[in-house]
């Protein structure tokens, strides 16, 4: 795909123009005006709208989607978005490259080659940059900058053609230019010179008169000395030479290279290498600055050195290198770094200035107007880097740092993460030997996983295998799994823990404390509230320590969660190191207090955010807040914090904080069930129940096991927990816990799939107990089961009556209950021939499911809606609904749902008169059903198969 922005915005694929809506073209124009540059959301919005609407962010996402839909490869990267292009795909980059080459040829004295290159560059301009898209006023400076670059290139081309003697051609070109820009003395100077050298002396003097008139009239100033000197030379009929072409300045030092050696076995990182090499190929009015940031051990320095060697030829005047942190990770004074560089550039110590500003000035003077690459390794901050940046274009700076350097003006930020699995495998194989790694791929994967794909850790693991050739890979994998992985990740001078310790030691005391607290909970990423709760302080007070950790590369904060809160993430090995410090440097009392605080805070937040959901399947604890209508904000918060909440509950349970863990698990379970995170729910509830059993807290254990068994019922595994519900019912009856016994009895009812009469009796008995206890949630749950059993018994009018009664009672309770009863009521009405009424109930149910983000309820209802639409003869509509529904079932891994889709397709085929297709669908349904856990549907499907076979003879 090719792009153009030097004029109207253009995008073409294989020569065919790509059509885009106006705003999408505007967003594309912004990217084309800033190729290969990371643009934040805020910067994009400010570039597109002068007065952004409230919907600017979702609108921007829509326009980005539109670009990607037509294969315009806008990348999502930390801190924003980027469109990566080369000079062969974008006219702006082609222009810059041609101008750079033209100036190089001019400096070498080849005016003919420079003429061709300048002509090629300026032919790319078709008008003002992005002239046909409505850019915000903030973009005008960028457009003006590009137009200035064009005029500078035009002036360079004019000077080349003056040297070549193309005077008549230039007179015709320059005359309209000076008419359009009568105050541009540089253009008047070239016009006078062209006229004079073409033998048109009088016209040259007339041009001076016109230039002076314009300057005096408009600005009240006389022409410049250069213009007056040219007039005098023409009056004296003195020879006037053409402007001198640039000449190559031979420096006192040539081709100096201070780069460390590249790594011979460097592997992987192809994309990162390509991106960085492209970024360092920029041309413009300022030096190129590229920053590579990432956690300790991720391979920043190795990659930077590798890329620097690859681009050496672009910077023939030298490649400089300096480390900006000492061996203990303490930042060096920039004055010392400048002294090191100046000595390398030939400055004697006796002539070295004393102050950092003077040293920076001397350094910039030494490398001015040269093509130099400066690699600054392990920078601690922007203030340390800025004095080391060259002052003229043509040079480039490549900076590595543990944290991002957002305040470095004009820098291209490149955050570096661990390599992908394939690259990690190649790195281990490159050190340990490809054949050895291939001999036991399972153990190799275990080693890579234990190392968290961190390049330093992988290199050490490979080195340990090399020094122990008799070791099978399984032995190192076992060691990394059985003990702290950090104990095994040490080889010679390479030591992962020592690398982490150096970064940790350089932190302030508050940042060290925050880092230790982050090791207390095994979560992939946390928001500030988690750290504040662990520390017993406010989120405002932990902002500083977290920012310091991010600057040190010990956490990353480059992305926001579903609740639009920044997430602080930590590499697995760093988290293990933090956990070691939490255990070693925090007292037992301090550890318990931190976990108690964070668990209590998590419980309160989770309970408040889950108020749209039904309560868990156990007697509700005191103080449970009232249920509310669907709340997107609460659901988004729970979705963002799910992993953290599960980890906090499990950590608290293992630490013996039984009551706190149980309360958090109870508050969290409804969200996990409704959103389909059944594995998380089973694990956290089981861990908390085991801890309660070990502590002798029978009540907490019973309630947790009730909720856990209900999770299995929800994912259609009722038969597997039938014994559990009976054991719990016996225990509650013995202990006199009538409330918990009612839930256990209802659970037993849910497992009696082969004895529906007994199931109805048990559910009805449970409903009576809940009514007597005043537990409305339990009563609604019982009515849900009663209505379902009545339906399966064929008592459709009874099921409808139960649903109507429940719906009247459900006001003020969770919308999940209402959605369930609406769906069951729709089914009951469908089965009694009231299909249109059933469709109305299904659609009302779907609205609630979508408001709740309850995918399970939505797909169950969609299948029933499709069935009803088909029953009315709207077969194509039904099949379209089933296609969407089937995709949802496949994505959820719901094989029962996939089976029931086939069942409904069988019904539709029969209604269409195609009994053979119906038989195929019913047979496919039966093959997907689990006859042990889906007894009723298996029996129904066998009946349908028999009916089809009978019809087919």
N, C-alpha and C positions, 0 to 999 in steps of 0.2 A: 504494500500500500504506500502511495506517495502523497506528500503533503506540501502545501504552499501557503505562505502567510505574508509574503512581500507584495501586498496588494490584497484583493479579495481572498478570503479563506477558502482553500480548496483541499479536498481529500478524494483520492481516486484509487480504485482497486483494479489492477490490470487494465488501466486506461479508462475505466468506466467511473464517472463521478459518483460519489457517495452522497445521498441526499439526507439532510438532517434538519430538524426543526430549528427555529431561530435561536432559542436559548442554548440548545445543545451545541450549535455551531459557535456561539459565543464562548462557551466553556472550552471547546476545542481550540478556538483562537487564542485563549489565555495560555493553554498548554503549549501551543506552537510558538508563542512569543517567549516562552520560558522552557525550551526543550531540555530534557535530561535534568530538570531541576525539581526538587521536592517542593510541592506547593501545599501548604496547610489548608484545611477547610476554611478557616477564617480568611486567608489570603484569596482563595478562589471566590468566596462570597463577595469580598470587597472589590474584586476585579470585575464582577458581573453586575452587581447592583450598587448604585449610588446610595439608595435608601433600601436596604434589604428588608423584604417582608418577613413576617413571623415564620413563614413556611420555607425560608431560604434553604435551611439544611436539608429537609426532605426533598425539596425541589432539586437541589444540587445532586443528591443521590440519584434522583430520577434521570437527570441529564447524563451523569456518569454511566448509568445503566444503558442509556440510549447509545452512547459511544461504544460501549463494549459489545452491544448487540450487533453492531455493524463491523465488529472485529478490530476496532481501534483499541489498542492494548494499553489502556491506562492502568498502571500498577497501583495497588494499595500497599503503601510502605509505612513504617513507623513515622509518625508526625505528619502524614498527608498522602499525596498522590503524585505520580510521576508518569510522564510519557517519554519513553526512551527512543530516540531516533538518531540516525547517523546522517552525514552530509549527503549520502546517496538517496535519502528519503525526504529531506526537508530543505527547501530553497534557502532559508535563513542560514542553516549550517553550511550549505554548499557555498553561499556567498562568503561567509567568514573564512572558510578554508581556502577559497580561491584568492581572496584578498591577502591572506597570510602568505600564500605561495608567491603572489605577485610582488609583495614587498621584499620577500627573501630574494627573488630574482633581481629586483631593482638594486638591492644592497650588493648583490654579486656583480652588478654591472651589465646584466643581460636585459637591456631595455625592450628588445623585441619580445622575449618571453613574458616579461612583465606586462607589456601591452596586451598580449593575448589573454592573459589571466585576468587583468582588470576588466577587459571587455566582457569576458565570460561572467564575471561576478556581477557587473552592473546590469547585464542583460536579464538577470533574474528578477529585477524589480519591475512590478506591474502597476504600482501605485503606492498609496500610504499603507503601512503594515496593518493588516486586518481591517481594511477600510469599510467592509460591508457588514460588520457585526457591531451591535451596540455595546461597546465596552464602557465600564464605569470610568469616572474621571480619574480614579487612582491609576489607571493604565496609561494615561497620557504621557507620563514621564518616560515609560518604557518605549512607547512609540517614538517620542522625540529623540531618545537615545539612539534608536536604530536609524532614524533619519539622519542624525548627525554622523553616524558611522558611514552611511551611504555617501554623504557629502565629503567626508574625509577621504573615502576611497576614490570618489570622483576627482578630487584634487590631486591625489597621487597619480591617477591615470592621466590627467592633463599634463602633469610634469614629465611623465614618461614619454608622452607623445611630443612634447616640446623638445625633448632630447633627441627624438627620432626625426625632428624637422617637419612634422605634420601640421604646419602652421595654418594653412588655408582651412583645413578640416576643423581645426580648433576655433577659428574665428566664427565660423557658422554655428558651432555648438555653444560658445561662450556668450555670444551676443544676447540670445534670449535668457540665458541664465542671469546675466547682470541686470537685465530689465526686471526679472522676477525678484531679485535680491539686490537692490541698488546700494545697500549699506555693507555688502560683503567685499571688503577690500582685497581679500585673497583672489576673488574671481576677477576684479578689475585689474589687478596686477598681471594675471595670466592673459587677459584679453589684450592689454597694452603690449605685453611681450610678444604675443602671437602676431599682432598687427605689425609691430616694428620689424620682427624677423621675416615677415612676409613682404617687406618692402613698402608697407603702407604707413609711413612715418606720420603723416598729417592726421590720419584716422586714430593713430595711437595717442597723439597729443589731445585730440578731441575727446577720446575716451577718458583721459585724465581730467579734462575740464568737467565732463559730466559727472565723474566720480566725486570730484571736489564739491560741485554744486549740491549733489545729493547729501553729502556728509555735513556740509555747512548748514544747509536748509533744515535737515532733519535732526541733527545732533549738535550743531553749533561747534564742530571740531574740524580741524584741518586734517588732510590725509596723513597717513602714517609715514614715518621716515623711509620705510621700504618703498612706498608708492612715490614719494617725492624724489627719492634717489633715482628711481627708474625714469621719471620724467626728465630729470636733469641730464641723465645719460643719453636720452633720446634727443634732447635739445642740442647737446654737444656733439651729437652723431658719434658717440663713443660706442665701441662694441659692447653688446649686452649678452652675456652668456645665458644659456638655459639653466633653470634650477638644477643644482647638482643632485644626482641620484644618491640614495643612501649607500654608504660604503660599510663593509663589514669591519667592525672594530675588533682588532686582535687584542684580546686581553693579556695582561701580564701572566695570568694563569689560565691554562686551557684544558678543558676536559677533566677537571679534578673530580674524583669519585670517592666519596667517603661512606658509601653504602656498605652495610654488612653483607656477607656472602648470602646468596640465595640458597634455599634448601634443595638439595639434589633430588630428594624423593617427594617434593611437593606434589600433592594430588588433590583432586576435587576443586571446589570453589570456582568452577568455570564461570558461572554467572556473575559472581562477585568480582572476579578478575576482569571480566569483560566490562562490567559497569564502571569500575574504578578507572580502568584504562581509558574508557570513553570520556569520563568526567575530567580526566587530566589532559584531554585533548582540546580544551576550550580556548577560544580566542576572544578577545574583548579589550576593554579599556582598563582592566584591572587584573592582577594576578589571580589565577585559579586557586581556590582553597577547597580542599576535600577533607572531611573529618570522618574517621572510622572509629566507632565506639562499640564497646561491648564488655562483658564481665571478664575478670581475670581468667586467663587460660583459654580463651575462646579462639586465639590465633590471630589477633589484630596485627601484631608486629610482623609475624611471619607472612601474612598476606600482603601487608604494606610493602615490605622489602621485596617480595616477589613481583608485585606490580611495578615498583620503582625500577627494577632491573628491566622489565619488559618495555618501559617507555623511555629508557635512557637516551635513545637516539633523537627523541623529540627535544631534548634539553642538552644540546652538545656543549654548552659552556660549563656544565658541571652538575653534579648531584651531591648535595650536602646532607649530612645526617647528624642528629644530636639527640641524646636521651634526656628527657626532661624530668625524670625521677631517679633518685639514687637507689642503691641496692635495698634500702629499707622502705621503699615506696614513698619517701618524703620528697616533695616537689623541690626542684632546683630553682635558685634565683635566676630569672631571665638574664641578669647581668653576667652571670657565670657562663650561661649557654652562649651568649653573644661573644664573650671572650674566646670561648673554644672555637667558634666559627671564624672569628676574625684571625685567630692564629693560623687556622687552616688556609685562610685566604692570603696569608703572607704578611700580616701585620705583626710587627715586632712588639713584644711585651712592653718595651720601654715607651712605645708610642701609643699604647692602648689608652683611650679615654677612661676616666674614672667613673662617670655616671652612666646609668643605663640608657638614658635618652641620647647621649653623645655616641655611645657604642652602637645603638640602633641606627643612628644617622650615618655613621661610618660604614656599617654593614650594608645599608641600602645603597650607599654611593658605590661601594665595591662591586655590587652585582647589578647596578642600574643598566637597563637596556640590554640585558643578556638573557639567554634562555637557560634558566637554572631551575632544577628541581630540588626542593627542600623537604626532607622527611624529618618530621618532629615526632619522636616516639614517646608515648606514655605521658601526654600532657595532663596537667592537673586542673587547668582552667583557662579561660579566654585571656586573662591578664598576663599569663605566662607566655601565651602564643603570639599575641599581637606585636610585640617588639621584633619578632623574628620573621615577619611577613615582608617579602620584597616590596619595593615601592613602585615598580613599573610593570606594565603588562609584558607577556612573553614568558614569565616564570610561573611556577606552580608550587603549592605547598600541600603536602600530604601529612595529615596529623592523625595519630592514634591517641585515643583516650579511653579511660574506663567508663566515663559518663559522657553524655552529649554535651556539645559546646554551643548552645542555642544563641548565645549573644555574640558569636563571632561573625562580623558583618560579611555578607555575601558568600558564606561557606555552604558547600553542598554536603549535607549530612548523610552518612551511610552507617546505620546501626548494623552491627554484625551479630548474628545468632549462631548457635551450634550448627554444624553442617547437617544436611539431610542424611538419612540412614545409609544410602548407597555410598556417599562420600566418606562417612565415618568408617564404613567397612573397608573401603579402599585405603584409608589412612592406616588402620590397624594392619591390614595386609602388607602395606608398603614397608612397615617397620618390622613386623614379626615374620613376614614371608607369606606369599600368596598361597602356596601349597599347604602350609601349616594351618592357615585360617580356613581354607576350603575343606580340610580333612574333618573338621567338626564344626559345621556351620551353626548348630544349635548353641554350643558353648560360646562361639564367637559372638553371636547375637546377645547372649547373656552378659558377656564382658562389655560390649558396646552399651547395653542398657544400664549396667552398673556405673559406667563412666558418664552416663548422661550425654553421650556423643561430644563431650568436651575435648577438643583437640589435644590439649596438654595431657589430660588423663589418658587418652588413647595412645599417645606417643609413649608415655611411661609404661602403660600396660604392655605395649609391644616390645619395649626395651627389656622388661622383666622376662618376657617369654624368650627373647633372644639370648639372655644370659643364663637361662635354664632350659636348654634344648630338650632335656628329658621330660620336662613337665608336659602333660597333656593340657589342652586348653581348658578342659573341665576342672582342673585343679585351681587355676587362677579364677575361673568363674565362681567356684565354690568359696574361695577365700574372699572374693569381693562381696559375696552374698552373706556369708556367715558372720563376718566382722564388719566394723566400720570400713567402708570402701577406702576412706582416706588413709587408713593404716597400710594399705597395700599399694597405694599410688605414689610410690617413691622409688626413684632409680637414679643413683649418682647425684648430680647437682639438681636434678629435676624433682620437685616435690610439690604436689598439689596443695597440701595443707600449708606448707611454708609460703606458697604464693598467696593463699587466702589470708594467712596471718599477717603478712606484710601490709595488705590493704586494710585489714581490720585495725592494726596498730596505728595507722595514720588517721583514724577517725577521732572525733571528739567523744567525750564521755556519753552525752545523750544519744549520739548516733550508734555507739557501741551497744548501749542498752537496748535501743530499738532493734538492732541487728540480732541480738540474743533472743529477744522476744519473738522475732519472726521464726526462730527455730523451734518454738514450742508447739506449733500446729503444722502438721504435714499437709499444707494446702498449696496448690500451684500458684495462686496469686491472691492477694488480700487488698481490701480497701482500707482507707485510713482509720475507719471506725474500729477495725479489728485491733490494730496496733494501739490505738488510744485506750480501748477497753483492757487490753493486756497490761498497759502501763498505768492504768488508773488515772488517766488525764483526758484532756479534750483533744479533738481532732486538730484544732488549731495549734496546740502545743507540740504535736508530733509532725507537723508539716516540715519544720526545719530539719530534724533528724532524718526524715525520709528523703528529703531533697539532697541531703549530704550523702546518704547511701546511694542514691541514683547517680550523683556526680562521681562517686567512687566506683561505679560499675557493679556494686554488690546487689542492687535491685534494678529492675527496669520499670519505667512508668510511661511507656510509649503508647498504651492503648487504654480505651475506656470500656467499661462493661455495659451490659444491657440497661443498667440504671444510669448511664452517663457519668459514672464515677471512675476516676483513674484507678487502675489496678497496679499494685506493686508486686512484681514477679521476681522469683529467685531461682537460679539453676539448682537442680537436685543436689549436687555435691555441695554447693554453697549452703543449702538448707540443712544438709547433714552436718556441716561445720558449725552452723548457727545452733543446731540442736545440741552438739557437744558443749558449746559455750554456755547454753542455757542450763544444762545439767551441772556444769563444772563451776560456773561463776555466780549463779543465783542460788540462794539458800532454799532448802526444802519448803520453808514457810512462804518465801517469796514466790516460788514456782506455783504452789497451791493457790495462793491469793490471785495470781495473774490468771490462772485457768478458771478459777471460780468467777472472776469478774467478766472474762470474755464469754463464758458459758451463759451467765445470767443476762448479759447484754444481747447475746445472740438469741436467747429464748424470747426476750421481750420484743426484739425487732421482728423475729420470725412470726410470733403470735399476732403482732399488729399487721404485718404484711399479708398474712394468710386469712384475714377476716372475711374474705369473699368465699372461702372454701368451707365445706362441712368439717365438723370436728372429727378427730380420729376415733377409731372403733373401740372405745373404752370409756368408762365413766369419766366425764370431764373434770379436770381439777378446778378448784375454786378460783374465781377471778378471771375466767375465760371471757374475753371481750365479745360483745354481740356481733353477729354476722352482718356483713354489709353487701351492697350491690357489687358487681364486678368492678375491680380496681386495677387498671393497667399498671399503675406505678408500683403497687405492692407485688404484683406478679413479676414485673421486670426486676425488682430488687431480689426476690427469691431466686429467680433464674440466674442472676449474676452471682449470688452468694451461695448457691447450692453446695458446691464442693467445700467451701469454707465451713458452712454450717454442719455438714456431715463430719468433716474432720474434727471440728471443735467438740461435737458430741462424742465421737469415738475416743478422742484424747482425754476428755473429762472422765469418761467411763473407765478407761484403763488407769487413770490416776486415782480412782476410788471416789470420785465426786458423783456418787450414784444418783442422788436426788436431782442434782443439776442436769446431769446427762439425760435422765429419764424425762424431765420436763421439756428439754430442748427437742429430744426425739419425738415426743408427743406433738409438740407445736409444728414440727417440720414434716411429719408423716403425711398429712393431707396433701400438701403441695407435691411431694414425691409421688404419691399415688395418682393424683389427677393428671400430672404432667407425664406419667409413664416411666418414672425413674424407679422401677420396682426393685432392681438389684441394690441400689443405694439404700432404699427403705429397709429391705430385708437385712442388709449388713448392719446398718446403724442401730436398728431396733434389736437385732440379735446381740450385738456387742453390749448395748446398754442392759438388756435383760440378763445376760450372763454376769455382768458386774453386779446387778441387783441381787441375783441368786447368791453370788459369792459373799455379798455383804449381809445376807439374811433378810433383805427387804422384800418380803413375799408380795406385798401389795403392788409395789412398783414392777416387780418381775411379771406378775400376772397381767397387769395392764399392758405392758410392753409386748408380751407374747400374744395377747388378744389382737393388738394392732398388727403385729407381724403376720399372724395367720390370716387376717383380713386382706393383707397385701396379696397373698397367694390366691385368695378367692377372686380378687380383682383381676388378676392375670390368668384366670381360668385354670387354676390348679387346686380347686376346692377339694377334690378327692384326696390330695396329698396331705391336707391339714385336717381331715375329719377326725383323726385320732387326737390331734392336738386340742381341738375345740372340746372334745369329750373329756380329756384329762383336765382342762381348765374348768369345765363345768363341775366336775367332781370336786376339784380343789376349792372352788368358790362356795360350793354347797357345804363342804366340811367346815370352811372358815366362817360361814355365815355372811359372806359378802354378796348380798342379794343384787346389788347393782351390777357388779362385774359378772355375776351369774346370768343376768338377763342378756348381756352381750355374748357370753359363751353359748347360751341357748340359741340365740339368733345365728351365731356362727355354725352351730350344729345343723340348723335348718338349711343353711346355704349349701351344706355338703350332702344333703339327702336327695341327690338327683334321681335315684332309682326308686324312691319311695315318696312321691309327691304329696300323698295324703299326710304322712308323718311330718314332712317339711312344712306343710301349711299349718298343721296343729302346733308345731314348735314355734313357728314365726308368730302365730296368733297369740300364743301364751307369752312370748317375749314382749309383744306389743302391749299386752295388758300390764305387764310389770313396769314397762317404761312409763306408761300412762300414770300408774300409781306413784311412781317415783318422781314424776314431773320432769322427766328427761325428754324434751321435745326432739332433740337430735336422734336419740335412740329410737323414739317412736316412728319418726320419718324413715329411718333405716329399716325398721321392721315392716312398715307398710310397703317399702320398695320390694322387699322379699315376698311379701304376701301377694302383691299384684303380679309379680313375675310367676309365682307358682300357680295362681289362678289362671293366668294366660296359658301356661303349659298344660293345665288340666282341661283346657277348652272352655273355661268359665269366663268368657270374654266380657259379658255384662258386669259380672262381679269385679273383674279386674278394672274395668272402666270406673265403676263406682268407688273402688278403693283409691284410684288415682285422683278422682275429683275431690274426694274427701281430703286426701293428702295435700293437694294443691291449695285448698282453702286454708289448711293448717300451716303451709310452708311459707306464707308471707312473713318476712322478717328473718328467715333462715337463709342458708346458702342457696344460691341460684343453681348449684349442682343438683340439689334435691328437686327443684322445679323442673330442670331439664330432664331428669330421669323420669319423672312422672308424666311429663308431656310426651316423651317418646313412647312410654308404655301405654298411655291413653291412646296415642295414635295407632299403635299396633292393635289394641283391642277394638277400636272403631273400624280399622281396616278389615279385621277378621269378621266383623258383623256386617260388612258391605257398605259402610259409610266412608268411602275412599276419599272423597273431597274433604270431608272433615278431618280425616287422618292426615292428609297433606298439610292442612293448616296447623295441626299440632306439631307435625315434624318440622315445619319451617320455624315455628316459634321456638322449638327446642334448639334448632341449629343456630338461631340468633344468640341464644344464651350460651351455647357451647363456644361460639366464636368470641363472644365477649369475655368468656372465662379462659380462653386459649386452651380449652379442654379437647385435645385432638381425638382421644378415644371416643368421647361422646359424639363428636362431630362425625367421625367415620361410621359409627354404628347407625346414626340417624340418616346419614346420606344413603346407606344401602336400603334402608326402609323406604326412604323417599323415592328412590329409583324403582323399587318394587311397586309402590302405589302409582307412580306415573305410568309404568308399563301396564298396570291393570286397567288404566283408562285408555289404553291404546296408544299412548305417547311413547312408543318404543325407542325411537331415536333419542329423545330427551333422556329416557331412562338409561340407555347405554352410555350416553355422554357423562351422566352423573356417576355411573359405575366405574368409568375409566378414571375419573378423578379420585374416586373412593379407593379403587384398587391400588393406585399409586401411594395413597396414604398408608394402606395396610402393608404394602411391601416395604416402605420406608420405616415403618414401625416394627417390622419383623413379626407381624401378627398373622400366623398361619391359619388360625381359625377364621379370621376375617377374610383372608384370601379364599378359603374354602366356601364361605357364605356368599362371596361375590359369584363364584361358579354356580352355586345353588340358584341365585337370582337370575343369572344368565340362562340357566336351564328352564326356569319358569317362563322367561321372555321367549325363548325358542319355542316352547310348547304353545304359548299364546299366538305365536306367528305361524303355527302349523308345522314346524320342523321338529318332529319328535326324535329324529336321529341325532340332531345337534343337541337337543335337550338331554338325551341319554349320555352324550359325551360330557356335557357340563356336570350332570349329577354324579357321574362316575369320577370325574376330576375332584369334585367336592369331597366325596367319600374318601378318596386317597389322601387328602390333606388333613382330614379330621383325625383327632386322637380318640379312638373309641372308648378309652378308659375315662378321660376327662370331659368328653363331649358326647355323653350317652344319648341325650335327647335328640341332638341334631344328627347324630349317626343313624338313629332309628328312622327319623324322618327322611333322610336321604336314601336309605335303603328302600323305603316305601316308594319314593319317586322313581328310583331305578326300576323297581318291579313294575310300576305302572307304565313306564316307557317301553320296557321289553314286551309287556303284554300288548301294547298298542302296535308295536312293530311286528308282532307275531313271532 
